[in-house]
Amino acid sequence: MIGAINQEPPIVKLPTGIPGFDLIAYGGLPQGRTALVSGTAGSAKTVFAAQFLAAGIQKFNENGVFVTFEESPEDIRRNMQGLGWDIARWESEGRWAFVDVSPVPGTEIIEVGNYDLGALLARIEHAVKRINAKRLSMDSLGAIFAQISSMSTVRSELFRIGSALKRMGVTAILTSERSHEHGDIARYGVEEFVTDNVIVLRNVLEDEKRRRTVEILKFRGTSHQKGEFPFSVIPGEGIIVIPLSASELKQRSSDIRVTSGNPELDAMCGGGFFRDSIILVSGATGTGKTLMVTTFMAGDLSNKERRLLFAFEESREQLFRNATGWGIDFEKMEREGTLKVVCDYPEVASLEDHLIRMKQVISEYQPARVAVDSLSALERVSTVKGFREFVLALTSFIKHQELVGMFTSTTPSLLGGTSVTEAHISTITDSIVLLRYVELMGEMRRGMTVLKMRGSMHDKDIREFTIDGKGLHIGNPFRNISGILSGNFNHIALQETDRLRGLFQDTDS
Amino acid sequence: MNKYLLKLYITGQTPRSEAAIANLRKICETELNGVYEMVIIDILERPQLAEDEKILATPTLIKELPPPLRRIIGDLSDTEKVLLGLDLRPAAEQDNP
């Protein structure tokens, strides 16, 4: 073989089975290699390492070996139970094996002369062969230095272990501590021997809120998505990565119309909302957003399609009472199985957790229409960046489900104005309905306009609307007032309006 | 005198293993007056034993008897340190027997 160029086959990816991660990794971890997973204390390294094996067992029928340098196997079995992984059972079934290198309490190790980690390598090889493992996790590197001091030994031995794993066709993860977020990748300088592939887990405190992210720093010889992606650790599930740009806008567009629940609004929209579109309803507090959501939920009850409402501002009782006040019986709808109302305070969970839960409920319930009242209430529990990602991820998810969605957004000021929500969402929504207060001759009236209606003609007027016991009624356009959208009203004398109308006479109307 | 039970874990017949065995044998013969049992375990042949004893590095010498249990890793090239580790040398100030 002298002179022959040792040509390695192209890199194949092994799907980890960690939800969302394989999307950002373009398929998974490079097969037969060792990837370094680096993070500060509490960044979910051990969960990542354990889930890599658990997902292999559950989803791909691939067995795994867990080499623990730090926690005892008992601790790991117990801690991972909360994530739904019955490690003890897998062990008895020969699908999971521990190599326990955790420190023995009370034993001091004396070093006399040279040594190597041949014992560890032999144990790893033994465990891999015994259960025919395809995956291996080592957690975590730093703890090894509590037992032996020679850094150069660890370095060369890790290299030897890495080559042995490669030879056996095992894909592996090695976790390591970082002392600071956004600092050096790794702490010991040992890691560079396995850093063909580096994944960084972060748990950053930002505006008093914790935000977990995962970033693939490098995959040598193969591609992956760049940047940080938020993730959450969910009880009973483990790590769920939220891929943002991975959910591309490739949904089909439909020209089937569905009713908004209000015939006059349907007429303004040119015949109703499109199915698989997203409508943003923006307005100040009390302009009638919840009413619009309520009528939207009750629209076209003749078909038995399911509707789902996420409420973040009002309690269930309030919502049901309000609906009754407008002649809509939510309770009956729930009994008939056409409605599900999920009420939550935004503060009960992080935004990532909300997103994952909402996705789960939508996937399980399979509604035909879904509403979120209000989206802007969720701004409270997140940073601006986190909120933007949330809106993007939720919108693209709903569009992929091909259902019609209505989001409400509360503007901070009573008159005019836009909210952060709108800034993030307006370009990805298909329709925008603005509800505004209009001050007219010392009186507060309400005005509504359809600002945008993708793929359709719509009424461009700003129409007055009223709310009574039967719901929302859309009346005539405001003719002698301008500046409604900005909140800087300007009254125009009636004869002036008539004169302008004469000048720009619509011949076809 | 208590009987010594010493177990030496090695990985295959490497020069390092040979050195550790030779060094240990010498120490036993000169210091333990025949009241010892020396067991050599090759991890490559019996990996489960290494698993049970949680052996990380090789060579590892474990003094199982008499208590307390002691673990020494390395090729045992420094006799004085080994003796200290096996509690065969009292603390430094009473060095003279």
Contacts between the chains, C-beta under 8 A, distances in Angstrom:
chain1	res1	chain2	res2	distance
A	99	B	51	7.0
A	100	B	51	7.4
A	100	B	54	5.8
A	101	B	54	6.6
A	101	B	56	5.3
A	102	B	54	7.7
A	104	B	54	5.9
A	107	B	69	6.4
A	107	B	70	8.0
A	107	B	71	5.5
A	108	B	70	7.9
A	108	B	71	7.4
A	109	B	71	4.9
A	109	B	72	7.5
A	109	B	73	5.9
A	110	B	70	7.2
A	110	B	71	7.0
A	110	B	72	4.7
A	110	B	73	7.4
A	110	B	81	7.0
A	110	B	84	7.9
A	110	B	85	4.2
A	111	B	72	7.6
A	111	B	73	5.5
A	111	B	74	5.2
A	112	B	72	5.5
A	112	B	73	7.4
A	112	B	74	4.2
A	112	B	75	7.4
A	112	B	76	5.3
A	112	B	77	6.7
A	112	B	78	5.1
A	112	B	81	4.7
A	112	B	82	5.4
A	112	B	85	6.8
A	113	B	19	7.8
A	113	B	20	7.8
A	113	B	23	7.9
A	113	B	74	3.7
A	113	B	75	3.8
A	113	B	76	5.9
A	113	B	77	3.8
A	113	B	78	6.3
A	114	B	16	6.2
A	114	B	74	6.0
A	114	B	75	5.2
A	114	B	77	7.6
A	115	B	16	7.5
A	115	B	57	4.4
A	115	B	58	6.4
A	115	B	59	6.4
A	115	B	60	7.7
A	115	B	73	4.7
A	115	B	74	4.6
A	115	B	75	7.0
A	116	B	11	7.7
A	116	B	16	6.9
A	116	B	57	6.7
A	116	B	58	6.2
A	117	B	56	6.5
A	117	B	57	5.6
A	117	B	58	7.6
A	118	B	11	3.4
A	118	B	12	7.5
A	118	B	14	7.8
A	118	B	43	7.1
A	118	B	57	7.7
A	118	B	58	4.4
A	119	B	9	6.3
A	119	B	11	6.1
A	119	B	43	5.2
A	119	B	50	5.1
A	119	B	55	4.2
A	119	B	56	5.9
A	119	B	57	6.1
A	119	B	58	4.4
A	119	B	60	6.7
A	120	B	56	5.4
A	120	B	57	7.4
A	121	B	11	7.7
A	122	B	11	5.6
A	122	B	43	4.6
A	122	B	44	5.6
A	122	B	47	5.2
A	122	B	50	6.3
A	123	B	43	7.5
A	123	B	47	5.7
A	123	B	50	5.4
A	123	B	51	5.5
A	123	B	55	7.5
A	125	B	47	7.5
A	126	B	47	3.5
A	126	B	48	7.2
A	126	B	51	7.2
A	127	B	51	7.7
A	144	B	56	7.7
A	147	B	56	5.9
A	147	B	57	7.9
A	148	B	56	6.9
A	148	B	57	5.8
A	148	B	73	6.9
A	153	B	57	7.9
